[in-house]
Amino acid sequence: MSTTRKVVIGIGIAGGALLAAWLLTGDRKKRTKQFVVKKANDLKHTFKKEKGSPEESEIHYV
């Protein structure tokens, strides 16, 4: 791996850590947690709807 690639990856990781620290400080912490929980619940409902479809799971022989 070249030095440039390592530097870019390092900057990306550091930027992500700074963003996470900023989002989890002060009153943003509460709003960030609510946002993450809401999106996680939306994903759960989406996967349950796709999984519960009986038409796709049945095999029809002709």
ABEGO torsion letter per residue (X at the ends): XBAAAAAAAAAAAAAAAAAAAAAABEAAAAAAAAAAAAAAAAAAAAAAAAAABAAAABBBBX
